[in-house]
Amino acid sequence: MNYEKIITILLSQTETMFSLAEKGDWDTLAERETERQCYIQQLTRFNPTEKTPELVNQLQQLIDINTQIEQLGRKAMRQCFDERNDVKRKRSALMAYSQ
């Protein structure tokens, strides 16, 4: 498989992963990340002789989409922590009232 094909596959997978992140489907996203890592490993074996504007653009797209996925992940993690803390506060209040 050539470099261009791998980049195309990676872009497609990364866009799919972004859609999954937007939906909050973190389990499927994690599965896709495992698949994507195989292509990333293949990509690292190539050393393109020419850094064309198209190649630079595609790599920047990968980075940008990945950054958005990470931001959504951090937001979801904060929401989970907030929910956990809310449950703890409610549990503490219930315990205080039940004594």
BELKA-V131561 format. One record per residue. N is the residue number from 0. RES is the residue in three letters. D_FIRST is the distance of its C-alpha to the first C-alpha in Angstrom with 1 decimal. Layout:
# BELKA-V131561
<<N:RES:D_FIRST> <N:RES:D_FIRST>>
This chain:
# BELKA-V131561
<<0:MET:0.0> <1:ASN:3.8> <2:TYR:6.9> <3:GLU:8.4> <4:LYS:6.5> <5:ILE:7.0> <6:ILE:10.4> <7:THR:11.2> <8:ILE:10.7> <9:LEU:12.7> <10:LEU:15.3> <11:SER:15.9> <12:GLN:16.3> <13:THR:18.5> <14:GLU:20.6> <15:THR:21.1> <16:MET:22.2> <17:PHE:24.6> <18:SER:26.1> <19:LEU:26.6> <20:ALA:28.2> <21:GLU:30.5> <22:LYS:31.6> <23:GLY:32.1> <24:ASP:29.9> <25:TRP:29.1> <26:ASP:28.4> <27:THR:25.6> <28:LEU:24.3> <29:ALA:24.3> <30:GLU:22.3> <31:ARG:19.6> <32:GLU:19.6> <33:THR:18.9> <34:GLU:15.8> <35:ARG:14.8> <36:GLN:15.4> <37:CYS:12.6> <38:TYR:10.1> <39:ILE:12.6> <40:GLN:12.5> <41:GLN:8.8> <42:LEU:9.7> <43:THR:12.7> <44:ARG:11.2> <45:PHE:10.4> <46:ASN:13.6> <47:PRO:13.5> <48:THR:16.3> <49:GLU:17.5> <50:LYS:18.4> <51:THR:18.8> <52:PRO:21.0> <53:GLU:18.3> <54:LEU:16.1> <55:VAL:19.3> <56:ASN:20.2> <57:GLN:17.1> <58:LEU:17.5> <59:GLN:21.2> <60:GLN:20.7> <61:LEU:18.8> <62:ILE:21.7> <63:ASP:24.3> <64:ILE:23.3> <65:ASN:22.9> <66:THR:26.4> <67:GLN:27.8> <68:ILE:26.6> <69:GLU:28.2> <70:GLN:31.4> <71:LEU:31.6> <72:GLY:31.2> <73:ARG:34.0> <74:LYS:36.1> <75:ALA:35.7> <76:MET:36.5> <77:ARG:39.7> <78:GLN:40.7> <79:CYS:40.5> <80:PHE:42.5> <81:ASP:45.0> <82:GLU:45.4> <83:ARG:45.9> <84:ASN:48.5> <85:ASP:50.2> <86:VAL:50.4> <87:LYS:51.9> <88:ARG:54.5> <89:LYS:55.5> <90:ARG:55.8> <91:SER:57.9> <92:ALA:60.1> <93:LEU:60.6> <94:MET:61.5> <95:ALA:64.0> <96:TYR:65.6> <97:SER:65.8> <98:GLN:67.8>>
